[in-house]
Amino acid sequence: MLRVFGAPSRYVQGPGALDTLGQELLRLAPDAVLLVDPLVEDMVGERLRTACASSGLDARFLTFGGECSAAEVDRLVAQLGGRQPSVVAAAGGGKCLDTGKGLAHRCGAKVASVPTVASTDAPTSHNYVFYDEHHRLASVDGVRIVQNNLTVDAGIDRTLAARAKAGLTKTGDPISDAWIRTRVMWFFAGDDLLKDADVSVHVTNRVVTLAGTVATTVAKSPTTARVDLVAPGPGAARSGRDTVSLCGR
């Protein structure tokens, strides 16, 4: 089974990253439309405008209406009045970013994302989801090119690192034996090498024990590797015991 990793073509993070937004967008084109969530506008709207103006970027700002839908894209296109932007940059949560992608797709423009919610996958996906007026799934579409400008607060990174060292998940919940077992089993699922294997996973006090049989040594090696992926440091599994044996098939 193939596993494919897709990532933004450019990623920017660190204190003051928002202040470089204009310079980053200029890497893509001399003009851009910025779609901004109202809450983001209240918090950093002036800062975004200053960043664009100081770089010399020809920027126009639009306000996100709140729902990711074809009707919202129609409204934004009407506000552009026939202008065809080279880049559409969206600043906000997942809905705002998806609407920015939809607008860019409609205009044939490139996309830049300025996410304000750390958990959303919208900045790294080329797909966008539209809903109808009853908030029911209406369609899923995709853009041709996603140019991302992602910002990550260094303080958040330190918080997540501290949680991992303390044996906590990124949400602050304790890492339990059940959590570790679920993660190990998730890595097993869908692996063609382990399709016919009979392997059980036991976790006690964050010590993982694998037991059972596999068909070949080729299958045995990645079985143990799955535990290593779950146990990168003191926050997760503490160790693994491999008692997996070969069956004569």
C-alpha positions in Angstrom: 0.0 0.0 0.0 1.4 3.4 -1.0 1.7 6.1 1.6 2.0 9.6 0.1 3.1 12.7 2.0 2.1 16.1 0.6 3.3 19.3 2.1 3.2 23.1 1.4 5.7 24.2 -1.1 6.8 27.0 1.4 6.3 27.1 5.1 7.0 30.1 7.3 6.9 30.0 11.1 8.1 31.9 14.1 7.6 35.2 16.0 6.8 38.0 13.7 5.9 35.7 10.8 2.7 37.7 10.1 4.7 40.8 9.5 6.4 39.1 6.5 3.1 38.3 4.8 3.4 40.9 2.2 6.9 39.8 1.3 5.9 36.2 1.1 2.9 37.0 -1.2 5.2 39.0 -3.5 7.1 35.8 -4.1 4.0 34.6 -5.9 2.7 37.7 -7.7 2.6 41.5 -7.4 -1.1 41.5 -6.4 -3.3 39.6 -4.1 -6.8 39.4 -2.6 -6.8 38.7 1.2 -9.9 37.1 2.6 -10.0 37.7 6.4 -12.2 36.3 9.1 -13.9 39.0 11.1 -12.3 37.8 14.4 -8.9 37.8 12.8 -9.6 41.3 11.4 -10.3 42.5 15.0 -7.1 40.9 16.3 -4.5 41.4 13.6 -6.2 43.2 10.7 -4.2 46.3 10.9 -1.0 44.3 11.3 -1.8 42.4 8.0 -2.5 45.7 6.2 0.7 47.2 7.4 2.7 44.1 6.3 1.2 44.2 2.8 1.5 48.0 2.4 5.2 48.1 3.5 6.1 45.4 1.0 4.6 47.2 -1.9 2.0 44.4 -2.5 -1.1 45.5 -4.4 -3.6 44.0 -1.9 -7.3 44.2 -1.6 -9.0 43.0 1.6 -12.4 41.1 1.7 -14.3 40.0 4.8 -15.3 36.3 5.2 -19.1 35.9 5.6 -19.0 33.0 7.9 -20.0 30.0 5.8 -18.0 28.0 3.3 -20.4 27.7 0.4 -20.8 28.4 -3.4 -23.1 31.3 -2.5 -20.3 32.9 -0.4 -17.8 32.5 -3.3 -20.4 34.1 -5.6 -20.7 37.1 -3.2 -17.0 37.5 -3.0 -16.6 37.4 -6.8 -19.3 40.1 -7.1 -17.3 42.3 -4.7 -14.2 41.9 -6.9 -16.1 43.6 -9.7 -14.4 41.8 -12.5 -10.9 41.9 -11.0 -8.9 38.7 -11.5 -6.4 38.4 -8.6 -3.1 36.5 -9.1 -3.2 35.2 -5.6 -5.9 34.6 -3.0 -4.7 34.6 0.6 -7.1 33.5 3.3 -6.6 34.3 7.1 -8.7 32.4 9.6 -10.0 29.0 10.5 -10.8 26.0 8.2 -14.0 27.5 6.7 -12.3 30.7 5.8 -9.3 28.9 4.3 -11.6 26.6 2.3 -13.5 29.6 1.0 -10.3 31.2 0.0 -9.4 28.1 -2.0 -12.9 28.1 -3.7 -12.4 31.8 -4.6 -9.0 31.1 -6.0 -10.3 28.2 -8.0 -13.0 30.3 -9.5 -10.6 33.1 -10.4 -7.8 30.8 -11.6 -5.5 32.2 -8.9 -2.8 30.7 -6.7 -3.6 30.1 -3.0 -1.8 31.2 0.2 -3.1 30.2 3.7 -2.6 32.0 7.0 -4.2 29.6 9.5 -5.2 30.8 12.9 -6.4 27.4 14.2 -3.6 24.9 14.9 -5.7 21.8 14.5 -7.1 22.5 11.0 -5.8 20.5 8.0 -7.1 23.1 5.6 -3.7 24.8 5.1 -2.1 21.7 3.8 -4.9 20.2 1.6 -5.7 21.1 -1.9 -9.3 20.1 -1.4 -12.1 22.4 -0.1 -15.6 21.5 1.2 -18.7 23.5 0.4 -21.9 23.3 2.5 -25.5 24.3 1.7 -27.7 26.8 3.6 -28.6 24.0 6.0 -25.0 23.2 6.7 -25.2 19.9 4.8 -22.3 18.7 2.7 -22.8 20.0 -0.8 -19.5 19.3 -2.7 -15.8 18.6 -2.4 -13.5 20.2 -4.9 -9.8 21.0 -5.3 -7.5 23.7 -6.5 -4.6 23.3 -8.9 -1.8 24.9 -6.8 -1.6 25.5 -3.0 1.0 28.0 -2.0 1.0 28.1 1.8 2.3 30.6 4.3 1.9 28.8 7.6 2.7 30.5 10.9 3.4 28.6 14.1 3.7 30.2 17.5 7.0 29.1 19.1 5.4 29.1 22.5 2.9 26.5 21.4 5.7 24.3 20.2 7.3 24.5 23.7 4.0 23.6 25.3 3.5 20.5 23.1 7.1 19.4 23.8 6.6 19.8 27.5 3.4 17.7 27.4 5.2 14.9 25.5 7.9 14.7 28.0 5.3 14.6 30.8 3.6 11.6 29.1 0.7 13.6 27.8 -1.0 13.8 24.4 -1.0 17.2 22.5 -4.4 17.9 24.0 -3.0 17.5 27.6 -4.6 14.1 28.3 -2.4 11.3 29.9 -1.0 8.8 27.4 -2.6 5.5 28.5 -1.8 1.9 27.6 -5.0 1.8 25.6 -3.9 4.9 23.6 -0.5 3.3 22.8 -2.2 0.0 21.7 -4.6 1.8 19.4 -1.7 3.6 17.8 0.3 0.4 17.2 -2.8 -1.3 15.8 -3.4 1.7 13.5 0.0 1.2 12.0 -0.7 -2.5 11.4 -4.0 -1.8 9.6 -3.8 -1.9 5.8 -0.2 -3.1 5.7 0.0 -5.8 2.9 2.9 -7.5 4.6 0.9 -8.1 7.7 -2.4 -9.0 5.9 -2.2 -12.7 6.8 -0.4 -12.3 10.1 -1.7 -13.3 13.5 -0.2 -10.7 15.8 -1.5 -9.6 19.2 -0.5 -6.4 20.9 -0.4 -6.1 24.7 0.6 -2.9 26.6 1.3 -2.8 30.3 2.7 0.3 32.0 3.7 1.7 28.5 5.7 -1.5 27.6 4.5 -3.0 24.3 4.6 -6.7 23.8 4.0 -8.2 20.4 3.1 -11.9 20.2 2.0 -14.2 17.4 3.1 -15.4 14.0 4.0 -13.9 10.6 4.8 -15.5 7.3 8.2 -14.1 6.6 11.2 -12.3 8.1 10.3 -9.4 5.8 7.0 -9.1 7.6 8.5 -9.5 11.0 10.9 -6.6 10.7 8.3 -3.9 9.9 6.0 -5.3 12.7 8.6 -4.3 15.3 9.2 -1.0 13.5 5.6 0.0 14.0 6.3 0.1 17.8 9.3 2.2 17.2 7.2 4.8 15.4 4.9 5.0 18.4 7.7 5.2 20.9 10.0 8.1 19.8 10.6 9.4 23.3 9.7 9.2 27.0 6.2 10.5 26.4 4.9 7.4 24.6 5.8 3.8 24.8 8.8 3.2 27.0 9.9 0.0 25.3 8.8 -2.9 23.1 9.2 -6.7 23.4 9.1 -8.7 20.2 8.0 -12.3 20.6 6.7 -12.6 17.0 7.7 -15.9 15.4 7.7 -17.2 11.8 5.2 -19.7 10.6 6.3 -22.2 7.9 4.2 -21.1 5.0 
